[in-house]
């Protein structure tokens, strides 16, 4: 998985490194989100939220 226009063919190792880095980033992001959510009061956590694309 190379950059845009990469035609070197890449290797399985570079793909594994890329996906490992993405998994680590996901874990870090989840940790930050859950840490922030843990600080919310129950009322704040359950409060209705309005967004551009409502669920």
C-alpha positions in Angstrom: 0.0 0.0 0.0 2.0 2.9 -1.3 1.1 6.5 -2.0 -1.0 7.7 -4.8 0.5 6.5 -8.1 2.8 4.0 -6.4 3.6 1.3 -9.0 6.5 -0.4 -7.2 4.2 -3.3 -6.3 4.8 -3.0 -2.5 5.4 -5.9 -0.2 3.2 -7.8 2.2 5.4 -6.4 5.0 4.6 -2.8 4.0 0.9 -3.6 3.9 1.1 -5.3 7.3 3.0 -2.3 8.7 0.3 0.0 7.3 -2.6 -1.9 8.8 -0.8 -2.3 12.1 -0.4 1.4 12.3 -4.0 2.0 11.4 -5.1 -0.5 14.2 -2.9 1.4 16.7 -4.4 4.7 15.6 -7.9 3.2 16.0 -7.1 2.0 19.6 -5.6 5.4 20.5 -8.7 7.2 19.1 -11.1 4.9 20.9 -9.2 5.4 24.2 -9.5 9.2 23.8 -13.2 9.0 23.0 -14.0 6.6 25.8 -12.0 8.7 28.3 -13.9 11.8 27.3 -17.3 10.0 27.5 -16.4 8.6 31.0 -16.2 12.2 32.3 -19.8 13.1 31.2 -22.6 13.1 33.7 -25.4 10.6 32.9 -27.7 13.5 31.9 -25.0 14.9 29.5 -24.4 11.4 28.1 -28.1 10.8 27.3 -28.9 14.4 26.1 -30.4 14.6 22.7 -27.9 15.8 20.1 -28.8 17.4 16.7 -26.6 16.9 13.7 -26.5 17.6 10.0 -27.2 13.8 9.4 -29.5 12.7 12.2 -29.7 9.0 12.9 
